[in-house]
Amino acid sequence: MPTRSLMRPPSATDKASGARAFSSRHLLKLIEDTGKVGFWSADLRSERLDASPGLYRILGLDPASEMTFGVGIDMIHPEDQATHGDQISVLRSGQPVHREFRIIRPDRTQRWILHHAEALMGPDGVVSHGMGVVFDVTSQHDTLNALMQRHDRLNALIAATATVFWINKANGEPSEMPQWMALTGQSHTEMQGFGWLDAVHPEDRPRTQAAWVTAVEHTAPYNTDYRVLCADGIYRWFNARGAPVLNKDGSVREWVGVCLNVPGRNRYGTSEGAPRPPVSRHPSIAPPPGEELPTPGQTRAARAFVGLSKEDLARLANVSVSTINRLEDPNSPIRTRSETAIAVRRALEKAGVEFTFDHGAKPGVREA
């Protein structure tokens, strides 16, 4: 039905037909009461237009004031005038209008509006009338700007702290890793599957792969150190960490992470090229009481004694599940840092067990 009929007061005929009155003015009021939409219609051969109460509300104008095309055009933001000040001339040429721009209301507040309008031809085939609908889309722009601001902040933080930002598929396979390819010189094809491990130092590959596989299998955060063969032929240490992005049902949508440069250092805290300190579960010199590293059997027994799952223990000790797996595996080729093993021991002791290292007896556990 014509927009003008929606905005004019009901006629005697309308009053005699309750259904028609409801289908016009009441429907318009219901829509406009949202405060986000307004309508107009006009004879394009004149300057004056009929505006709905909703349009006056969006524009911040007094409903008793006369509305003209000039008033609306003058409210367009100065920076948008050059692009969107031609809307009435476009309509008068017979073309529709679909524009999004800013306006400045009389109270000096700024709003974003979306304008849809169409021109109507008269019986003589000449453009005579126009009608349009205006939406206040300020909230959508505010939300988008907030998201863009958060995105820009995240990008700035990553650029300042990380060498590589990576995105992997839900199954853990590489997805978007352009910075990794730039760092290592690998192609997209070369890094697929576990191909990215080819750029990791051979000594670090088993540990790196085990940590990543464990994280993916348990949907757990990933955090490990390894050396990367960079495109310039030099191995450099990096700390890689990531986390799963979950869907509402708890399934993994993707993995995101970063590789942080650790210049001149290795994962044991010594300078590159310096001898690596020995790591042993049974050092030749006995450590001070309370600092003994638990054996794999002790760790398994203590965890079972207090009824903790691997995930529970990892959370209490602030380590990864893969670390717990390594500590409990006597045949693990991957060494665990002493401070990490002690952190796990402390978590188990806090849970209610005591580790025993009596001379001449096997290491054991008992109730604290």
C-alpha positions in Angstrom: 0.0 0.0 0.0 1.3 3.6 -0.7 3.4 5.1 2.1 1.3 8.2 2.2 -1.8 6.3 3.1 0.1 4.9 6.1 0.9 8.3 7.4 -2.4 10.3 6.8 -5.1 10.4 9.4 -7.9 7.8 8.9 -10.8 9.0 6.6 -14.4 8.4 7.3 -14.2 5.3 5.1 -11.2 4.1 7.2 -13.1 4.6 10.4 -16.0 2.6 9.1 -13.6 -0.3 8.5 -11.7 -1.2 11.6 -9.6 -3.8 9.8 -8.2 -1.2 7.3 -7.4 1.3 10.1 -5.4 -1.4 11.9 -3.6 -2.4 8.8 -2.3 1.1 8.1 -1.8 3.5 11.0 -1.6 0.9 13.8 0.8 -1.2 11.8 3.0 1.8 11.2 2.9 2.8 14.9 3.8 -0.7 15.9 6.9 -0.7 13.6 7.9 2.9 14.5 7.6 2.4 18.2 10.9 0.5 18.0 12.5 3.9 17.6 14.7 2.6 14.7 12.6 3.2 11.6 10.8 6.1 9.9 8.9 6.7 6.6 8.4 9.5 4.1 6.6 10.1 0.9 6.6 13.2 -1.4 5.8 14.8 -4.7 9.3 14.9 -6.2 8.3 18.0 -8.2 8.2 20.0 -4.9 10.4 20.3 -1.9 8.0 19.4 0.9 7.6 15.8 2.1 5.3 14.0 4.5 7.3 12.4 7.3 6.1 9.8 9.8 6.6 10.4 13.6 9.4 7.8 13.5 11.4 9.8 11.0 11.1 13.0 13.1 12.3 11.0 16.1 15.3 9.6 14.2 16.3 13.0 12.9 15.7 14.7 16.3 13.2 17.2 14.9 10.0 18.7 16.3 7.1 16.8 14.7 5.3 20.2 14.4 8.0 21.6 12.1 7.8 21.4 8.3 9.9 18.8 6.6 11.6 19.5 3.3 14.2 17.7 1.3 16.6 20.5 2.0 16.3 20.0 5.8 17.2 16.4 5.5 20.1 16.9 3.1 21.6 19.7 5.3 21.7 17.3 8.2 24.1 14.9 6.4 27.6 14.9 8.0 30.0 17.3 6.2 32.4 14.4 5.5 29.5 12.5 3.8 27.9 15.4 1.9 30.0 15.0 -1.2 29.0 11.3 -1.6 25.4 11.4 -0.4 24.1 14.9 -1.0 22.8 13.9 -4.4 20.0 11.5 -3.2 17.0 13.7 -4.2 18.4 14.4 -7.7 19.0 10.6 -8.1 15.4 9.9 -7.2 14.1 12.6 -9.5 16.1 10.9 -12.3 14.0 7.8 -11.7 16.8 5.8 -9.9 16.4 4.1 -6.5 18.5 5.1 -3.5 20.3 2.8 -1.1 22.7 4.7 1.1 24.2 4.5 4.6 25.7 7.7 6.0 25.9 9.9 9.1 23.7 12.8 10.1 24.2 15.5 12.8 21.0 16.3 14.6 20.0 19.7 16.0 21.2 18.7 19.5 24.7 18.0 17.8 24.5 14.2 18.4 25.6 12.0 15.5 23.6 9.1 14.2 24.2 6.5 11.4 21.2 6.0 9.2 20.3 3.7 6.3 18.1 5.1 3.6 16.1 3.1 1.1 13.9 5.1 -1.4 12.2 4.5 -4.8 10.8 6.9 -7.4 7.3 6.4 -8.8 6.2 7.2 -12.4 3.1 9.1 -13.2 0.6 8.1 -15.9 2.6 10.1 -18.4 5.7 8.1 -17.7 7.4 10.9 -15.9 8.8 10.6 -12.3 6.3 12.2 -10.0 6.5 10.8 -6.5 8.9 9.1 -4.2 8.8 7.1 -1.0 11.4 6.0 1.4 12.2 4.3 4.7 15.0 5.3 7.1 16.6 3.0 9.6 18.7 4.2 12.6 21.7 1.8 12.4 23.9 3.6 15.0 24.0 0.7 17.4 25.2 -1.7 14.6 28.0 0.8 13.8 28.9 1.1 17.5 29.1 -2.6 17.8 31.2 -3.0 14.7 33.5 -0.2 15.8 34.0 -1.9 19.2 34.8 -5.2 17.5 37.3 -3.5 15.1 38.9 -1.7 18.0 39.4 -5.0 19.9 40.7 -6.5 16.7 43.2 -3.7 16.2 44.3 -3.9 19.8 44.9 -7.6 19.5 46.8 -7.2 16.3 49.0 -4.5 17.9 49.7 -6.7 20.8 50.6 -9.7 18.6 52.8 -7.5 16.4 54.6 -6.2 19.5 55.2 -9.5 21.2 54.9 -12.4 18.8 56.9 -13.5 15.7 54.2 -15.8 14.5 50.4 -15.9 14.8 48.9 -19.1 13.7 45.5 -20.7 13.2 45.0 -24.5 12.9 42.0 -26.5 12.0 39.8 -28.3 14.6 41.8 -31.5 14.1 45.1 -29.7 14.7 46.3 -29.5 11.1 47.7 -26.2 9.9 45.3 -23.7 8.4 46.5 -20.1 8.3 50.2 -19.7 9.0 51.6 -17.1 6.6 54.0 -15.8 9.3 55.3 -19.3 9.9 56.0 -19.7 6.2 57.8 -16.4 6.1 59.8 -17.4 9.2 60.8 -20.8 8.0 60.6 -20.5 4.2 58.2 -23.5 4.1 55.4 -23.5 1.5 51.8 -24.1 2.4 52.1 -27.6 1.0 55.3 -28.4 2.9 53.8 -27.5 6.3 50.6 -29.6 6.0 50.0 -32.5 8.4 53.1 -32.6 10.5 55.2 -31.1 7.8 55.7 -28.0 9.9 57.8 -30.2 12.2 60.5 -30.4 9.5 61.4 -26.8 10.4 61.8 -27.8 14.1 65.3 -29.0 15.4 65.5 -32.8 15.2 66.2 -33.0 18.9 63.1 -31.1 19.7 60.6 -32.8 17.3 59.5 -35.8 19.5 58.8 -33.5 22.4 57.1 -30.9 20.3 54.9 -33.4 18.5 53.9 -35.2 21.7 52.9 -31.9 23.4 50.8 -30.9 20.4 49.1 -34.3 20.0 48.3 -34.3 23.7 46.8 -30.8 23.6 44.6 -31.7 20.6 43.5 -35.0 22.1 42.6 -33.5 25.4 41.4 -30.1 24.1 43.9 -28.5 26.4 46.1 -25.4 26.2 49.4 -25.9 24.3 52.7 -24.5 25.6 56.2 -25.7 24.7 59.6 -24.5 23.6 61.6 -25.6 20.5 64.2 -24.5 18.1 63.1 -23.4 14.6 65.3 -23.5 11.5 64.6 -20.0 10.1 64.8 -19.1 6.5 68.2 -17.6 7.0 69.6 -21.0 8.0 69.9 -20.2 11.7 68.2 -22.1 14.5 66.4 -19.9 17.0 64.4 -20.7 20.2 60.7 -20.0 20.3 58.0 -20.5 22.9 54.8 -21.8 21.2 51.5 -21.5 22.9 47.9 -21.9 21.8 44.4 -22.7 22.8 41.3 -24.2 21.3 38.4 -22.0 20.2 35.2 -23.8 21.2 31.7 -23.9 19.7 28.7 -23.6 22.0 28.4 -27.4 22.2 32.0 -27.7 23.4 33.4 -29.0 20.2 36.6 -27.4 18.8 36.1 -24.8 16.0 39.8 -24.1 15.5 43.1 -23.5 17.3 44.8 -20.2 17.7 48.3 -19.5 19.0 51.5 -17.6 18.8 55.2 -18.3 18.6 57.2 -16.0 20.9 60.9 -15.4 20.2 63.3 -16.3 23.0 66.5 -14.7 21.8 69.8 -16.3 22.9 68.1 -18.7 25.4 67.1 -22.3 25.4 64.3 -23.9 27.4 66.6 -24.7 30.3 67.6 -21.1 30.9 71.2 -21.3 29.6 72.7 -19.2 26.8 72.7 -20.8 23.3 75.9 -22.7 22.9 76.5 -23.2 26.6 76.4 -26.8 27.9 73.0 -28.0 28.9 72.7 -28.9 32.6 72.1 -32.6 33.1 68.5 -33.6 34.0 68.1 -36.8 35.9 65.5 -38.3 38.1 68.3 -39.7 40.3 71.2 -37.2 40.4 74.5 -38.4 41.8 74.3 -35.8 44.5 71.3 -36.1 46.7 69.1 -33.0 46.6 67.9 -31.4 49.8 65.0 -33.1 51.6 61.7 -32.1 50.0 63.4 -31.3 46.7 63.7 -34.9 45.4 62.1 -35.5 42.0 59.3 -38.1 42.2 59.7 -41.2 40.1 57.2 -42.2 37.5 55.9 -44.9 39.8 55.5 -42.4 42.7 53.7 -39.9 40.5 51.2 -42.5 39.3 50.7 -44.0 42.8 50.3 -40.6 44.4 47.7 -39.5 41.8 45.7 -42.7 42.3 46.0 -42.3 46.1 44.2 -39.0 46.1 41.9 -39.8 43.2 43.0 -37.2 40.8 42.7 -37.5 37.0 45.6 -36.4 34.8 43.6 -33.3 33.9 42.9 -32.5 37.5 46.6 -32.8 38.5 47.7 -30.7 35.5 45.3 -28.0 36.5 46.4 -28.0 40.1 50.1 -27.9 39.2 49.6 -25.4 36.4 51.2 -27.7 33.8 50.0 -29.4 30.7 48.5 -32.9 30.6 51.4 -33.9 28.3 53.8 -33.1 31.2 51.9 -35.4 33.5 52.1 -38.1 30.8 55.9 -37.7 30.6 56.3 -37.7 34.4 54.4 -41.0 34.7 56.1 -42.7 31.7 59.4 -44.3 32.8 60.3 -44.8 29.1 59.6 -41.2 28.0 62.4 -39.9 25.8 61.5 -36.4 26.7 63.0 -34.9 29.8 61.0 -32.7 32.2 62.4 -29.7 33.9 63.2 -30.1 37.6 61.1 -27.2 38.6 58.1 -28.6 36.7 58.4 -32.0 38.4 58.7 -30.3 41.8 55.5 -28.3 41.0 53.7 -31.5 40.4 55.0 -33.0 43.6 53.9 -29.9 45.6 50.4 -30.2 44.0 50.1 -33.9 45.1 51.4 -33.1 48.6 48.8 -30.4 49.0 46.2 -33.0 47.9 47.1 -35.2 50.8 50.1 -37.5 50.1 53.7 -37.6 51.3 56.6 -38.8 49.2 59.2 -41.0 50.9 62.8 -41.4 49.9 64.2 -43.5 52.7 67.8 -44.7 52.4 67.9 -48.4 51.3 64.3 -48.5 50.4 62.3 -47.9 47.2 60.8 -44.4 46.8 57.2 -44.5 48.0 54.1 -42.6 48.9 51.9 -42.5 52.0 49.1 -40.5 53.5 50.2 -37.1 54.7 
